[in-house]
């Protein structure tokens, strides 16, 4: 449960025992809306996210209540039980195999007992043809628990724990083990989040004038990582010409573009590096960095943008992550202190 500016948010988890598909059954309930266009898939399971809302009249403390249902499909493991650490309530779709259904219910009871704040165990079991009634009952019980204040301690303890985990991840020592322990495909996003949060805190504490100052205080490896990421996003949004704005109207400074070019070469993105290098030459010749307008240069940069987009065998995020995993010691940081 959370209380946000747009109202109260409840999280319900629904899963089926054995081959029962809570995701497909709940997706057929007319009152629910799909919150994700594409189901979330992880190793061994997939789920759909569905939602419904109660307006302020049917809400709590004159705020609406938004209910998110995490509905799981069949998992690889027969004894699969989803993560229930944040669940306010659980809907179990029985399989008809009584021993298996009983084991699943017992596992849910054990998982719910591990939640902080000792919230009530709100669980409904239903047969596949009774999902609509089961959903109605579990939503009603959850809303009643919210209005009775039975979920408040759970909410507050969860927030405190989440803040503590966030601070340990972002402001604690960034070790080689922590970097290599990130899931495949998420290392770059994790490192960028760490320095973004550290930079933001440095500004809030008054230690630095802006977040850029924090990034510039980092090593050359870090600066190349940031520059390559910024270049990729900028070119994707506005084309290569966006790299060469006039003074005061630049998304990236000349030094940052040069740094990104060095980063592209280091990670083996030679085709994209050659395109950026060619664009740098055109920008210098046409004096684009000085605010000069040149129609011919602009046309060539558009063509270079098309060539940049067409390079599909140099995925920069993957190349960056591979480079980081080869030398994680070069990205370690000490514990952050204001």
Secondary structure, DSSP 8 states (H G I E B T S, - for coil): -EEETTEEEEEEEEEESTT--HHHHHHT-TT-EES-SS-EEETTEEEEEEEEEE-TTTSBTTB-EEEEEEEE---SSTT-----TT-SEEEEE--S-HHHHHHHHHHHHHHHHTSTT-----EEEE-GGGHHHHHHHHHHHHHHHHHTTTTHHHHHHHHHHHHHHHHHHHHS-B-HHHHHTS-TT-HHHHHHHHHHHHHHHHHHTTSSSSHHHHHHTS-HHHHHHHHHHHHHHHHHHH-GGGGS--TTS-SS-HHHHHHHHHHHHHTT-HHHHHHHHHHHHHHHHHTGGGT---HHHHHHHHHHHHHHHH--S--HHHHHHHHHHH-GGGG-B-----
